[in-house]
Amino acid sequence: MKKIAISTLLVLAMSVPALAGNATLKKDGKSYALSCDGNGCFISEKISMFKSGPRKRLGAGGADNFRSWKAKLKQQGYS
């Protein structure tokens, strides 16, 4: 029974993409979505609550890169 439970948890853990972070930043009255996962870090303009513009790839993903990009964008005037 324990083996089945452990193997189920491992399968679920491998199927979920690794999210490093998501943030909503504002600049000049517009909202931007910064998102990082295992595929990379991306920024896009939020058009509405459920729709966003084209994503621009910023670089490699990961939690450290997410924090780095968030700090860089805040220095550029995003809040």
WOFEN-V785407 format. One record per helix or strand of 3 or more residues. SS is the DSSP state (A for helix, B for strand). FROM is the first residue (numbers start at 1). TO is the last residue. Records with the same first field share a line. If there is no record, write none. Layout:
SS->FROM-TO / FROM-TO
This chain:
A->2-15 / 63-75
B->19-27 / 30-37 / 40-46 / 56-59
